[in-house]
């Protein structure tokens, strides 16, 4: 599994995985996937990763800014989504470990 930064051309696969999460009724309160522009605007400090294998993107994760209020400065929300056929195979764990490492290296303050 290759973990790498999200690229715009990944959006269709990322959206598909997001919609699979929505369908479970457990991943989010959203009922439909947002537009690419809206979804991308929530990514904090370019912290969005995908897990990719020879069959395509199997999962993604991102950090979103929680609030613009000063008391939440530097606080982020982590989202991790894994393609339904790849769940239970460690993809989410790999993504979470990678995003933690990336975020800690940045010492983020928004």
ABEGO torsion letter per residue (X at the ends): XBBBBBBAAAAAAAAAAAAAAAAAGAABABABBBBAAAAAAABBGGBBBBBBBAAEBABBBBBBBABABAAABGBBBBBBBBBAAABGAGAAAAAAAAAAAAAAAAGBBX
